[in-house]
Amino acid sequence: MIMTLDGQKKVLRAGFTIIRPDNQPQPRIKTLRPTGEFGNLNWVTLEKFDTKAARDRRFRELLENPDILED
């Protein structure tokens, strides 16, 4: 099931963090953050990695935290 924009905003206001893996321009983990005065949501880089394997290990580690959700 896909979360709507309103749903994402509610989840973030409740104190959760939403993350996703990405490969461009290099392996990284991105997080959804509100920006600007209107609270628009943008994906920003949380961490960069040299390899996809390192990114995937860190991603699984982050998901062990009950306050972090995968997009």
C-alpha angles and dihedrals in degrees: 000000000000119000116230123232090255090051091051091051091051092049092050092048089052088060102260125133122222118208138177135183119245135183105197126121086355136337107295145145117241128200131202113242134176112241136183131016093294094055095243112176122237133176111239131181113265098177137356126215139194093224139026090235091058090047092049093050091051091045091055089046092053092049090061086075107089090217094060120082131189119234 
